[in-house]
Amino acid sequence: MRRALTSLALAGAAVLSFTGCAGSVEGAPDSVALVRGTTLADGSTLNSCLDKAGYNIRDAAALADGVEARTFGNGDEFHVVTVTSGDEQIQFTVVTERGFVHANDDASAALLDRAGCSVDGEPLNESTT
């Protein structure tokens, strides 16, 4: 029995090392916190605005698990945080070192406008730099 449990534990460790752990993007929780805490023109936060609009923004850990690391044309890294509601998704470009949160693309900016949760600035992604 002990040998079987040890083998099972080793197999589990091998699977984790091969597939990686969820939320393995370094700094993902910080990027999610920046998105959720972004203050809008009316003084509310993206967290409360998107929550009222029906977007799944409450579970910070689940959002962090979905963060993608990408690179601008100049080599600088950024994160993409995706918030969903049904079949709609809003993607945010987050540059944590600078505290920047932008819509990632025009479609995300339009959904933010429709939800009444617009952020300052033009959409920002690897194609716009």
KEKE-3310 file (N, C-alpha, C; in steps of 0.2 Angstrom, whole numbers, plus 5000, padded with zeros to 4 digits):
npx = (5004:5010:5020:5012:5005:5016:5021:5010:5010:5023:5020:5010:5017:5025:5016:5012:5024:5026:5015:5013:5008:4991:4988:5001:5008:5019:5016:5003:4992:4994:4991:4978:4973:4976:4967:4954:4955:4955:4951:4937:4930:4919:4922:4919:4925:4933:4930:4918:4909:4910:4905:4892:4887:4886:4897:4910:4919:4922:4930:4945:4956:4952:4952:4966:4971:4968:4976:4986:5003:5011:5020:5025:5029:5042:5048:5044:5035:5018:5002:4988:4972:4957:4939:4924:4906:4894:4894:4902:4917:4929:4944:4959:4973:4987:5000:5010:5021:5020:5007:4997:4981:4972:4959:4961:4958:4948:4935:4934:4934:4922:4913:4916:4912:4898:4894:4895:4908:4920:4937:4951:4961:4967:4964:4976:4989:4999:5000:4998:5009)
npy = (4994:5006:5008:5009:5021:5030:5029:5034:5047:5051:5050:5060:5071:5071:5074:5087:5094:5093:5098:5110:5122:5128:5146:5150:5161:5172:5185:5186:5187:5201:5208:5205:5211:5224:5227:5224:5234:5246:5263:5271:5285:5290:5287:5274:5257:5246:5233:5234:5240:5231:5219:5223:5224:5211:5203:5190:5193:5192:5181:5181:5172:5163:5171:5175:5162:5162:5171:5178:5179:5190:5199:5215:5223:5230:5221:5222:5215:5211:5208:5199:5200:5191:5194:5187:5186:5176:5172:5183:5191:5202:5208:5214:5223:5223:5232:5229:5235:5248:5251:5252:5249:5244:5242:5228:5227:5233:5227:5223:5236:5241:5233:5237:5250:5248:5242:5252:5254:5260:5262:5273:5279:5272:5256:5243:5233:5219:5222:5236:5243)
npz = (5000:5004:4995:4983:4986:4986:4973:4966:4971:4966:4952:4951:4954:4943:4933:4936:4935:4921:4915:4921:4934:4937:4934:4931:4926:4930:4941:4938:4948:4952:4941:4939:4950:4947:4936:4942:4952:4945:4944:4938:4928:4935:4948:4953:4953:4941:4945:4953:4943:4932:4938:4941:4928:4925:4922:4925:4937:4951:4956:4959:4959:4949:4938:4938:4934:4921:4915:4902:4896:4886:4872:4868:4852:4854:4863:4876:4890:4893:4901:4897:4903:4905:4905:4907:4902:4900:4883:4879:4880:4888:4885:4894:4892:4902:4910:4922:4928:4926:4929:4920:4913:4899:4887:4877:4863:4850:4850:4864:4869:4865:4871:4884:4884:4881:4893:4901:4907:4903:4900:4902:4887:4872:4864:4867:4862:4856:4842:4841:4845)
capx = (5000:5014:5023:5007:5004:5022:5021:5005:5013:5028:5016:5006:5022:5028:5011:5012:5030:5026:5009:5013:5002:4987:4990:5009:5011:5022:5013:4996:4987:4995:4988:4971:4971:4976:4961:4949:4955:4955:4946:4934:4929:4914:4924:4919:4930:4931:4927:4911:4906:4909:4901:4885:4885:4885:4904:4913:4925:4923:4934:4952:4960:4951:4955:4973:4973:4968:4981:4991:5009:5012:5026:5025:5034:5048:5050:5042:5030:5012:4998:4981:4967:4950:4934:4918:4899:4891:4899:4906:4923:4933:4951:4963:4981:4990:5007:5010:5026:5018:5000:4993:4976:4969:4956:4966:4956:4942:4929:4934:4933:4915:4909:4916:4907:4891:4893:4896:4914:4925:4944:4955:4966:4965:4966:4983:4991:5006:4999:4997:5015)
capy = (5000:5012:5008:5012:5028:5033:5029:5038:5054:5053:5051:5066:5076:5072:5077:5094:5097:5093:5102:5116:5123:5134:5152:5150:5167:5176:5192:5186:5190:5208:5210:5205:5216:5231:5227:5225:5241:5252:5268:5274:5292:5291:5285:5267:5253:5241:5227:5235:5241:5224:5215:5225:5222:5204:5200:5186:5197:5191:5176:5183:5166:5160:5176:5174:5156:5163:5177:5176:5183:5192:5203:5220:5223:5232:5217:5223:5210:5213:5202:5199:5197:5191:5194:5185:5186:5172:5171:5189:5192:5208:5207:5219:5223:5226:5233:5230:5239:5255:5252:5253:5245:5246:5237:5225:5228:5237:5223:5224:5243:5242:5230:5241:5256:5246:5241:5258:5253:5262:5264:5279:5277:5268:5249:5242:5226:5218:5225:5243:5246)
capz = (5000:5005:4988:4978:4987:4984:4966:4964:4973:4961:4946:4951:4954:4936:4929:4938:4932:4914:4913:4925:4938:4935:4936:4932:4923:4935:4942:4936:4953:4952:4935:4940:4955:4944:4933:4947:4956:4941:4945:4932:4928:4940:4955:4954:4950:4936:4949:4954:4937:4928:4942:4940:4921:4924:4921:4930:4940:4958:4958:4957:4958:4943:4933:4937:4931:4914:4912:4897:4895:4879:4871:4863:4846:4857:4867:4883:4891:4896:4903:4895:4908:4901:4910:4903:4903:4894:4877:4878:4884:4888:4887:4896:4892:4909:4911:4929:4931:4925:4932:4914:4911:4893:4883:4873:4856:4849:4852:4871:4871:4863:4876:4890:4883:4882:4900:4905:4911:4899:4903:4898:4883:4866:4865:4867:4861:4852:4836:4841:4848)
cpx = (5004:5018:5018:5006:5010:5023:5016:5007:5018:5025:5013:5011:5025:5023:5011:5018:5030:5020:5010:5007:4998:4989:4998:5012:5013:5019:5006:4991:4988:4991:4980:4969:4971:4969:4955:4949:4955:4950:4943:4932:4924:4916:4923:4925:4928:4927:4920:4907:4904:4904:4893:4882:4885:4892:4906:4919:4927:4928:4941:4956:4959:4953:4962:4975:4972:4972:4986:4997:5010:5018:5024:5030:5041:5051:5048:5036:5024:5008:4991:4976:4960:4945:4928:4911:4896:4896:4903:4912:4927:4940:4955:4970:4983:4997:5008:5015:5024:5011:4995:4987:4972:4964:4961:4964:4950:4935:4928:4932:4925:4911:4910:4912:4900:4889:4893:4903:4920:4931:4947:4959:4963:4967:4973:4985:4997:5006:4999:5003:5020)
cpy = (5006:5013:5011:5019:5033:5034:5034:5046:5056:5054:5058:5072:5077:5075:5085:5097:5097:5098:5109:5117:5129:5140:5153:5156:5171:5183:5192:5189:5198:5211:5210:5210:5223:5232:5228:5232:5247:5257:5271:5282:5294:5290:5278:5264:5248:5235:5228:5236:5235:5219:5217:5224:5215:5200:5196:5189:5195:5186:5178:5178:5163:5165:5175:5168:5157:5168:5174:5181:5184:5197:5209:5220:5225:5227:5217:5218:5214:5207:5204:5196:5197:5190:5192:5186:5182:5170:5177:5189:5199:5206:5214:5218:5227:5226:5234:5235:5247:5257:5253:5247:5248:5241:5234:5226:5232:5234:5224:5231:5244:5239:5234:5247:5254:5245:5247:5258:5255:5264:5269:5275:5272:5260:5248:5235:5225:5221:5233:5247:5246)
cpz = (5000:4998:4983:4979:4985:4976:4963:4965:4967:4954:4946:4951:4946:4932:4930:4935:4925:4912:4916:4929:4935:4938:4936:4929:4929:4935:4940:4941:4953:4946:4936:4945:4952:4940:4937:4951:4952:4942:4939:4933:4934:4947:4956:4951:4945:4939:4950:4948:4933:4932:4941:4933:4920:4922:4927:4933:4947:4960:4955:4955:4951:4937:4932:4934:4923:4911:4907:4897:4888:4878:4866:4857:4849:4862:4875:4884:4894:4897:4899:4900:4905:4906:4905:4906:4898:4889:4875:4882:4882:4889:4888:4895:4898:4908:4918:4932:4930:4927:4926:4914:4905:4891:4878:4865:4856:4851:4860:4873:4870:4869:4883:4890:4884:4889:4904:4910:4907:4903:4899:4893:4877:4867:4863:4867:4857:4845:4835:4844:4842)
residu = (MET:ARG:ARG:ALA:LEU:THR:SER:LEU:ALA:LEU:ALA:GLY:ALA:ALA:VAL:LEU:SER:PHE:THR:GLY:CYS:ALA:GLY:SER:VAL:GLU:GLY:ALA:PRO:ASP:SER:VAL:ALA:LEU:VAL:ARG:GLY:THR:THR:LEU:ALA:ASP:GLY:SER:THR:LEU:ASN:SER:CYS:LEU:ASP:LYS:ALA:GLY:TYR:ASN:ILE:ARG:ASP:ALA:ALA:ALA:LEU:ALA:ASP:GLY:VAL:GLU:ALA:ARG:THR:PHE:GLY:ASN:GLY:ASP:GLU:PHE:HIS:VAL:VAL:THR:VAL:THR:SER:GLY:ASP:GLU:GLN:ILE:GLN:PHE:THR:VAL:VAL:THR:GLU:ARG:GLY:PHE:VAL:HIS:ALA:ASN:ASP:ASP:ALA:SER:ALA:ALA:LEU:LEU:ASP:ARG:ALA:GLY:CYS:SER:VAL:ASP:GLY:GLU:PRO:LEU:ASN:GLU:SER:THR:THR)
# end
